[in-house]
Amino acid sequence: MTEGDMQMLQDAAFEMSQKAALHLSEARENQSVVPKHARPCFLPVVPALHHLSKLEKAKYNIFDDTLLEQDQLTGLLLLGRTWLTGVF
């Protein structure tokens, strides 16, 4: 892969992650209108936000090895906090 291809891929990853972050932000803002019994449907948002954060730290390089690292404890702690508080 050429340097130009790599930069285009990083730019695309940046654009997609920005769109995803915008949608997740809107979901976060509107979660108060969702009935309490339906809020567990937001649990998949927690690992998505965590992955977007890791992608940002990797400067949107989708081939960065840090994206492959399994940090299950962090994920479980985030999910647990979300489950207990009802807020992601």
N, C-alpha and C positions, 0 to 999 in steps of 0.2 A: 504494500500500500504506500503510495507516495505521500509526501508531506502535505500536499494540497488536498488529497483525498481525506487524510486524517483530520485536517482542519475543517473540511466540509462536514465530516461526521460529527465532530465536536460541536459545530454550530447547530446541526440538526438536533443533537441531544440537548443542547441548551434550549432551543426553541420549544421542543416537546416538554421538557421539564418545567419550563416557565408556564406553559399552558396547563399542565397537570397541577402545578402549584396554585394557579389561579382557581381552577375548579375545586380543589381541596379546600382552599381558603373560603370560597363561597359556601361549601358544605359546612365548614366550621361555623360560619356566621349564621347559618340557617338551622343549625342543629337544635336550637331552643324551641323551634316550632314543631319538631318531630316528637310524637308521643314517646314517653319514657320507655314503654315496653318495646318500641321499635328501634331504639338507639343502638342496640348491639349490631345492627346492620352497618354501622359506621366503623366497626372494629378493623376491617381491612384497610382503612385509611391510615392507621397507625404505622404499619410496616411500610406503606407507600411513602409516607412523609419521611420516615427514617431513611429509606433508600434514596429519595431525592436529596436529602441532606448529605449522604455519603457521595452521591454523584457530583454534587456541587463542590465538595472538598477535593474530589478527584479532578476538578476542573473540566468536568463533562467528558472525560476520556473514558469511554465505555470499556476499554481494554485494561484499565488500571486494576492491578491485583488487589487493591484494598476493597474493591467492590465484591470480590469473591469471598472475603473473610466472613466467617460465620460468627456473628456476635449474638448468639441466641439469648444470653442473659439480658442484654440490653433490650432486645425485642420483647422478652417476657415481662421485664419491668415496665416498659412502656404500655404494653397491653393490660397489665395488671392495674396500673394507675388509671388508665382509661376506663377499665371495667368498674373500678371502685368509684371514681368521680363522675363518670358519665360524660366527661368532656375530653375531646381529643385535641 
